[in-house]
Amino acid sequence: MNKYQLLFIIDIDTTEEVRSELVDKFSQLIADMGGEVSAIDKWGVKKFAYSINYKKEGYYVLIKFSAPADVPAEVDRQMRINENIVRQMITKA
């Protein structure tokens, strides 16, 4: 299994409940596909360097995990179809 870092930004207009549901959803997706989440770091609200979809800030979350090589592609696909995720990036640690 490879080690990865997933950094994603949640839309600032979502409620705290929806934010925690999204974090739980994606960490559970990683676990269901045979991965193992080692850390979840909620950075909170940060300002963007430039506006994205006419918004100036978002809620940042970093998830560190170990998983087989096919898991990051599926997590990325799931995040792209979720309207509450502004941006996401998965890197190999």
Summary of the structure (lengths in Angstrom):
residues: 93
radius of gyration: 12.9
end to end distance: 11.6
largest distance: 38.8
contacts: 267
relative contact order: 0.35
helix: 29%
strand: 52%
